[in-house]
Each structure stands twice: as C-alpha cells, then as structure tokens.
C-alpha cells in the first residue's frame, strides 16, 4: 500500500478494460482532469486492446461494444 502524507486524499481507482486489474488515479491525470476518460492501466494494455479490435474487424467478427457508459 502506498504511503500517504498527512492531508492527502486517497487515490480513486478504476478497473482496466483490457486486463481487468485495478489501477489508481495518477497526479498527472488529476491535474489535467482526465481520469474519467482513462480506460487502460498502461500503454501496453491500450495497444493490446487496439490490436484485438483490429484483428476482430479483419476477421469479419462484430466488434465488441464500447464498455464506456
């Protein structure tokens, strides 16, 4: 568990849509106000999800629905 300084708020968490692992809000995302838009825990998961969608399109399978609300 990460150390917290006095007065620091706990980081918000989400689940990665590619691998299913939880990940925490990063300071960079918080400052920019983009955590609501973040879907993947890492660049590797983002690339893997993109490759899977492209392969499904090439194979003629219907693309999976977008998990965002």
C-alpha positions as CSV (number, residue, x, y, z in Angstrom):
1,X,0.0,0.0,0.0
2,X,1.4,3.4,-0.9
3,X,2.4,5.8,1.8
4,X,0.2,8.8,2.2
5,X,1.2,12.1,3.6
6,X,-1.0,13.9,6.2
7,X,-4.0,15.5,4.5
8,X,-3.6,13.6,1.2
9,X,-6.8,12.2,-0.2
10,X,-6.9,8.5,-1.2
11,X,-6.5,7.9,-4.9
12,X,-9.5,6.9,-6.9
13,X,-9.4,3.5,-8.5
14,X,-10.7,2.0,-11.7
15,X,-10.5,-1.3,-13.5
16,X,-8.6,-1.7,-16.7
17,X,-10.9,-2.6,-19.6
18,X,-8.1,-4.7,-21.2
19,X,-6.7,-6.8,-18.4
20,X,-9.2,-6.3,-15.6
21,X,-6.6,-5.1,-13.0
22,X,-7.4,-2.2,-10.8
23,X,-5.3,1.0,-11.2
24,X,-5.2,4.2,-9.3
25,X,-5.6,7.8,-10.2
26,X,-2.3,9.5,-11.1
27,X,-1.4,13.0,-10.2
28,X,-0.9,13.9,-13.8
29,X,-4.5,12.8,-14.6
30,X,-5.9,14.6,-11.6
31,X,-4.2,17.9,-12.5
32,X,-5.5,17.6,-16.1
33,X,-8.9,16.4,-15.1
34,X,-8.9,13.4,-17.4
35,X,-9.2,10.4,-15.1
36,X,-12.8,10.0,-16.1
37,X,-11.7,9.4,-19.7
38,X,-8.8,6.9,-18.8
39,X,-9.7,3.3,-19.7
40,X,-6.5,1.4,-19.6
41,X,-3.9,0.9,-16.9
42,X,-0.9,1.2,-19.2
43,X,0.2,1.9,-22.8
44,X,0.7,-1.8,-23.2
45,X,-2.9,-2.6,-22.4
46,X,-4.1,0.2,-24.7
47,X,-2.1,-1.2,-27.6
48,X,-3.2,-4.8,-26.9
49,X,-6.9,-3.8,-26.9
50,X,-6.4,-1.8,-30.2
51,X,-4.7,-4.8,-31.8
52,X,-7.6,-7.2,-30.7
53,X,-10.2,-4.9,-32.1
54,X,-8.4,-4.6,-35.4
55,X,-8.0,-8.3,-35.7
56,X,-11.7,-8.8,-35.0
57,X,-12.6,-6.4,-37.7
58,X,-10.3,-8.1,-40.2
59,X,-11.8,-11.5,-39.3
60,X,-15.3,-10.1,-40.0
61,X,-16.5,-10.5,-36.4
62,X,-18.7,-7.9,-35.0
63,X,-16.7,-5.5,-32.8
64,X,-17.4,-5.7,-29.1
65,X,-19.5,-2.9,-27.7
66,X,-17.6,0.1,-26.2
67,X,-17.5,-0.5,-22.4
68,X,-17.7,3.2,-21.7
69,X,-21.1,4.4,-20.5
